[in-house]
């Protein structure tokens, strides 16, 4: 991953990717498209020291059913369409910069965690 450590925009959509842990050390990522893969675990976005510069994230049409508590402090855009999500972790709050969430084709029972986001 050293060869791409300075990359800021990554589009890995439509690749059948299952594991995204290797992306953790790419601290300069601003734009990340992981749409249309087979990702089941989003825990990497819950780490305090990962994705500190990420502003735009597309994780649509993957295989996860619960949203963990994302840290990503600069996140402005999030696409979680088509994941059959029924739960957003209650600790998923505090995204002061989040302006857009696209969440089509999910099964949410509560949107309470999104209430605490002032720009949403």
C-alpha positions in Angstrom: 0.0 0.0 0.0 3.0 2.3 0.2 2.8 2.9 -3.5 -0.6 4.6 -3.1 -0.3 6.2 0.4 -0.7 9.7 -1.1 -3.8 9.0 -3.1 -6.9 11.1 -2.2 -9.6 9.8 -4.6 -10.3 6.0 -4.9 -13.0 4.3 -6.9 -13.2 0.6 -6.2 -16.8 0.1 -7.2 -18.0 -3.0 -9.0 -15.1 -5.2 -8.0 -16.5 -8.0 -5.8 -14.4 -6.7 -2.9 -15.1 -8.4 0.4 -12.3 -7.0 2.7 -11.4 -3.3 3.0 -9.1 -3.4 6.0 -6.0 -2.7 3.8 -7.4 0.7 3.1 -7.0 1.7 6.7 -3.6 3.2 6.3 -4.5 5.5 3.4 -5.0 8.5 5.6 -5.3 11.1 2.8 -8.4 9.6 1.2 -11.0 12.3 0.6 -13.2 10.5 -1.9 -13.9 6.7 -1.6 -16.3 4.7 -3.8 -16.9 1.2 -2.6 -20.3 0.8 -4.1 -21.5 -2.5 -5.6 -19.1 -4.9 -3.9 -19.6 -7.7 -1.3 -18.4 -5.9 1.8 -20.0 -7.3 5.0 -18.0 -5.5 7.7 -17.8 -1.7 8.1 -15.9 -1.7 11.4 -12.9 -0.1 9.8 -14.8 3.2 9.7 -15.2 3.1 13.5 -11.5 3.3 14.2 -10.4 6.6 15.7 -7.3 7.0 13.5 -8.8 5.9 10.1 -10.2 8.0 7.4 -9.7 11.3 9.1 -9.9 13.3 5.8 -12.7 11.4 4.2 -15.5 13.7 2.9 -17.3 11.5 0.3 -18.2 7.8 0.8 -20.3 5.5 -1.3 -20.8 2.1 0.3 -24.0 1.4 -1.6 -25.1 -2.1 -2.7 -22.9 -4.2 -0.4 -23.7 -6.9 2.1 -23.9 -5.3 5.6 -27.1 -5.0 7.6 -26.0 -2.7 10.5 -24.2 0.6 10.5 -21.5 0.8 13.0 -20.6 4.1 14.7 -18.6 5.8 12.0 -15.8 8.2 13.2 -14.9 9.9 9.9 -15.0 13.5 11.3 -15.0 15.3 7.9 -17.7 13.2 6.2 -20.1 15.3 4.2 -21.7 12.7 1.8 -22.7 9.1 2.5 -24.5 6.7 0.2 -25.7 3.6 2.0 -28.4 2.6 -0.6 -29.3 -1.1 -1.1 -27.8 -2.7 1.9 -31.0 -3.8 3.6 -30.0 -1.9 6.7 -32.4 -2.2 9.5 -30.3 -0.7 12.3 -28.0 2.3 12.8 -25.9 2.0 15.8 -27.1 4.4 18.5 -23.6 5.8 19.0 -23.6 6.9 15.4 -23.8 10.6 16.2 -21.8 13.8 16.0 -21.2 14.1 12.3 -21.2 17.9 12.2 -20.3 18.1 8.5 -22.6 15.4 7.1 -25.0 17.1 4.7 -26.2 14.3 2.5 -27.2 10.7 3.3 -28.7 8.6 0.4 -30.4 5.6 2.0 -32.7 4.1 -0.7 -33.8 0.5 -0.4 -33.1 -0.2 3.3 -35.3 -1.5 6.1 -34.7 1.1 8.9 -36.9 0.8 12.0 -35.6 4.0 13.5 -33.8 7.1 12.2 -33.1 8.4 15.7 -29.3 8.5 15.3 -29.6 10.8 12.3 -31.5 13.4 14.3 -28.3 14.5 16.1 -26.6 15.7 12.9 -27.1 19.5 12.5 -26.6 19.9 8.8 -28.5 16.8 7.6 
